[in-house]
C-alpha cells in the first residue's frame, strides 16, 4: 500500500503466546531500541472460562513476533494488573502494574502494597525477574491508570525509568528510578500545582532526545462526571525533580468518558503522546492525540484529534482531525495510540472504529491506522489494520463492564507493532 510517498506493508496478524484457556486484555508493548526483532508484551491475564485473575502476563519474542515465550501466570507473583512495559537500551525488560501483596524473592519477606504501584524487571531476556515497589498505596484511594517510560537516547539520564499514575483518585504523580527499577524517588505531586482545581488522570509519559521528560494527562473540571474538558502538559528538565505545567487545550465536555453504543467497554479521552527522536528535520517534535466529540474539529461522533509542539511544549498547534471518514456518520473512533518511527520521523496513530450499529450486527469493530508524513503537514488516509471485525465485550459475564487496550504500539526501524 502506498500512502503519499510512504510505502506501507501490512503484515499478517499474530497472537502473542496464543491460548484457548486464557485471556489477555489491556495490552502494552515495546520494541528493543537497537533490535527490532526483540519485542516485550504484557497484558491482564485470566484463565478461560474466567474464574481468577492471574495478574500481569508477560511475553516476549526474539524473532519479530514469529514465535513467543512467556507466562500468563506472572513469574514475579500476582498483581492487580494495568500493565505498562518498556525495554531499555541495555536490553532490560520492565513491566509496571498496580501492586498487591507479594513475597520478596530475595529476602522472602511479605510486602504489603495492595493498591500501590509495582514493577518487575528482567536483566536476562525474561529468564529471571525481580520485583520492587514503585510507590505505596495513598490514603483514600489507589495508584491507578499508570504509565511507564524509559530514557533511550539522552546522555544525561540514559536508562532512567519514569512511572506516572493517578494518585488517590484525584491527582497525577510521577516517580523515577536511576538503578534499573530497584529503588524509586519520592513521588512528585507538583505536576498540577499551578493548574485549576479538578481531576487529573490518564497520564502518558515520554522523553526527548536531550533528556527532558514530558507528561500529558486529561483534565476533568467536574470530578463527579469525569468527562474530559482539558489536556494538561507537564515538563521536567532535571530528570523528574521539578515540573512546570499548563493547560494546552480546553473545551467544555469534549470527552467521551462512559460507554459507546452497544458495548459495555469503558472508554475515555485520555491523551497519547509521542516524541520524534529520529534526528531528522522534525526531531524534538511532540505529538499528542486523543478522542473528542461535539467540539471542533471533531463532529458529533467521536473523532481522533491531534496537536503538536516544535519548541519543547512552549507552543501548540490547534487540533486537526485525524480520521478521514465523513463527519457525523455515526461511526465512533476511539482509543488512539500514537508513536513515531524513529528511523524516518513519521508519526503513526492506531485507533478503533465502530462501523455498525444494529443490535443484530454483533461484530462491529475494526482497528485503523493513520500515517502523518512531514510532521503532519497533511494526514494520509486511514487504513484498516486487522483482518477481521469484532465486537468488544467483557471477558466474563460476571464483569459488569471491561476495558479495551488503549492500543499501545511502538515503532522501531520501520516496524509498527499494534495489538488489536
N, C-alpha and C positions, 0 to 999 in steps of 0.2 A: 504494500500500500504506500502511495506517495502523498505526503502532505506538504504542499508548497515545495520547498527544496529538501525536505527531510524524508528519507526512506525508512519506513517503519515496517518491521516484520512482526506479525502476531504469531507467537509460538503456541503450541498446544497447551491446554490446561493440564495441571498436575495436582495431585493431592499430597501434601506433606504428611508422611507417616500415616497412610490410609488404614482405616479400621472400620469394620461393621459393628463393633461392640463398644465404641467410644465416640464421644462428640467433641468438637472443637469450636470455640466461638471467641469473639473479641481478640482478634489476631494482632500480633506485632511482628515485624520482620526487618532484618537489616542485612546488608551485604558487606563483606570484608572490604575496607577501603583500598586494599592493594591486591586483592584476588577476587574477581567477580564470581568465581565458582564456589566460594565459601559463603553459605547463607545460614543465618540463625533465625529461627521462627519460634514463637511462643503463643499460647492460647489458653483460655479457660478450658479445662478438660473434665469430662464426666464419663461415667460408664453409660451404656445404652442397652435397654431402656434405663432412664435415669433413676438411680437410687442414691447416688452420692457424688459429691464434688471432689475430684482428686486434688484440684488446685491448678497451678500453672504448669501445663505441659510444655516441655522444651524439646526442640527438634532441630537438626542441622544437616546440611548437605555439603559435600566437598566436590560435587560434580555439576554444579549449576542447577540442582533440583531434580536430576535424573533419579537419584537414589537418596534415601534418608535414613538417619539414625535418630534415636531419641527416646523420650519417655512421656506417656500420658500421665502416669503417676509420678510426680516430680521427684527426682533423686535427692533433692535437698529438703524434702518434707512437705507437709500440707501447707497451702496458702489460701488466702481469700481471693486470689487472682487479681484481675485488672492488669494484665501483663504489659510490659514495655521492654523491648530488647535492643541492644546495640552490640557492635563488635569494635574493639579498639584497634589502633594501628598495629599494636603488638600482637594482635590475634586473640586477645582475651574475649570470652563471651560474658555478657552481663544480661541478667533478666531481673527487672524490678516488678514489685507486686504489692498489693495490700497484704499486710502481715497477719500472723496469728501466733499461737503458742507453738514453740518448736524446741528441739533438743540441739544444743550446740555440738557440732560434730567433733570439735577439738577438746572442749572441757567436759562435755556430756551434761552441762548444766541445762536446766529447763528455762527457756527465755519466754517471758510472758509479754507479748506485744500485739495482742488482738486489736485490730483496728488501726495499727500503725503502718509505717512503710518499711519494707524489707527489700533485700537484694541478694541474689545468688550469682556467683562468679566461677568461671572455669578458666584455668590457665593452660589446659592441655586438651583443647578441642572437644570438650564435653565429657571426657573420661572421668573426671572428678570435679566436685562442686563444693564451694564454701558458701556459707550463708551468714549475713550480718544484718543488723538493724540500721536503717537509714534514719528513721525518726519514730519516737514513741507516739502512741495514741494521745491526741489532745483531749482536754476536758470538754465535755459537752458535744462530742461528735467523733469523727473518724478522719483519717487521712485517705481521701478518696480521689478518683479521677486524676490519676498520676501520669506523668510522662518522664522519660529519661533520654538524655543525650550525652554525647562524649565529644571532646575536642579532638578532631582528627587531623588538624592542619597546622595549628599555631606553634611557634617556638616557646611562647610564654607558658601555656597551660596544656601542652600536649598530653592526651590521655586523662585529663581531668573529667570526672563524671559530674553531671548536674541532674538532680532529681527535683521535680516540682509536683505539687499536689494541692487539692482543695483541703484546707486545714480547718477542722471544727465546723464544717458545713457553711462557711461564710467567706473565707479569705483564701488567697493562694500563698504558698510558701515555697522556698527553694533552698536546698542544701547541696553541698558539693563534697567530693572526695578526691584527694590527691594521692591516695595509696591503694588504687585499684579496688575501691569499694570496701576496704577493711574498716575504715572509720570515716565519720561524716561531720561536717561543720554544724554548728548550731543553726537551725533553720532561719532564713531571712524572712521576716514578716513585713518588711518595709516596702514591698513592691507597690502596694496600693495606698501608701500613706498620704499621697498628695491627690488622690482621686476622690470623686464624690462617694458618698455612702451607698452601699449596695452589696449584692452577692457577686463574687468574682470566682469563676470556675472554668474548667476546660483548658487548663494551662498547656501550652506547647512550647518546647524549648529548642533552640538552635544556637550554633556558634558560628562566628565569622572566621575568615582566614587569619586575621591578626589576633584572635583570642577573645574578642568581645563575645558576650553571651546575651541572647535575647529571649524574652518570654512574651508570648501573646496569649490572651485569655478573653473569655466572654464576660460581659458586664450585664447584670440584671438589676435594674434600678429598684424593682419591686421583688425582693426575695421571696415573697409569698407565691407569686405565679411562676417565677423562674423563667420568664420569657426574656430572651436576649434583646437588648436595645443598645448595646455598645460593644466595641472591641478595644481592649486595652493593650498597651505595649510597654514593656519594661526593658531596660538595658543596663548591663554591668560591664564596666571597662577594667575591673580589677579582679576578675576571676570569681565573681559572685559575692564579694564582700559587701558592696553597697550598690544600690539600684536607683535609677531615675525612671519615672513613669509618666504616661499621658494617655488620654483617650484619643485614639486615632480615627475612630469612626463612631457616629451616633445617629440613630434613627429610632423613634419610639416603636417598640414591639416589632422589630423586623424578624425576630427569631421564630423557629418552628417547634419549640420545645413541646413535647407531648407525643401524640400518635398520629400517623398518617393513614388516612382512609381505612382500608380493611385490615391492616396489620396490627399486631399487638407489640410492635417494635418501638421502644422508647427512642425518640430522635431528638436532636438538638442542633444548635448553630454554633458549636464550638469551632474556633479557628484552627486551621492547619497552616504551618509556616515552613518555608524552605529558604536557604541562603545559597547563592551562587559562590562557590569556592573553586571554580574551574580555572581561574587565571586568565579568562577571556575578557572580551570587551564589557561584559556585564558583571564582572567579578565584584562581589560585595553587595549585589542587589538582594534585597529582602522581599520575598513574596508571601502574602497572607491571603488565604481564601476561606470562605465559609458559605453556608446556605442561608438564603434570605427570601422573604416574600413580602408583598404589599409595601415595597419600598424600592424606588428606582436604584439601579437599572433592572431589578427583578420585577416579575409580574405578580399576579395573584397566586400563582402556584410557586412552590419552592424552586428557586434557581440557584446556581453557583455563581458567586461573585468573587472578584479578585482585586487586590491593591498591591502596589509595590513602592519601595523606597530605594533610592540610589545613593543616599547620603547617611547611611547608618541609622535610619529611623527618625531623622530630624524632620523630614517632609514626606508626605504620602500622596499618591495619585488618588483620584476619585475612583470608585469601584467600576469595573467593567463586568458585563455578563459573560460567563464562560460558555455555557451550553448554547447551542445554536438552533434549537428547535423553536417553533412559533411560540409567541407569548400566549399565556393564559389558555393552554391546550389541555389542561387537567392532567398533565404529567409532572411528577414530582422528582426533582433532582435533589439528592441529599447525601450526607456523609462524604464530603470531598476529602481527599488527601493529596497534598502537593509534594513534589520532590524535584530536584534539579539533577540532570545528567551532568556530573562533574567532569566529563570529558568534552562536552560540547557547550555547556552552559544553558541548555534548553530546559525550562521548567515544564513539568508534566503534571497533570491532575487526573486522578481517577475518582469516580463517583458512581453512586447507584442511581437508577432511573426506574420509577414505577411507570409502566407503559399501558396497563389495562386496569379496568376499574369495575367491571361487572362482578357480582357476587359469584358467578359461575366460572370466572376466569381466575382460577386458583394460582396459576403460575404467572407472575406479572412483574418480575424484577430482572433487570439487566445491569451489568456494570459497563461503563463507558470511560474513555479517556479523551482528554484534550491535550494537544501539544502546542506550546506557545512560543514560536520562534522569535528571535530578535528581541528578547526581553519583553514580550507580549506587545509588540507594535501592532500585531493582529492576532486573532485567535483562529486556529485551524478547526476543521470540522471535528465534532465529537464522534468517536468511533467505538463500536461495540468490542469489548474485550472477552467476555465469557462466551462459551459455546452454547449454553442453554439458559433459558429464563427460569426463574424460580420465585416462589412466594415466601418472604421471610416469615418465620414463626418461632415461638419459644421452643427450646429443646425438649420440654416436657409439659404435659397438661397441668401438672401441679404448680407450674410457674405462671403467675398471672400475666406477666409480660417479660420481655427479654430485650437484648441489645444485639445489633449487628456490629461488626467491627467498624471502626472509623476508617476502614480501608487503608491501613498503613502500607506504604510501599517505599522502596528505595531504589535508586538507580546508581550504578557504577559502571563506567566504561560501556555506555550504550545499552545496558541491560535494565529493563523495567521488571520488577518483581511486584506483582499485585495479587492479593488474596481475596477472592470473592466471598 
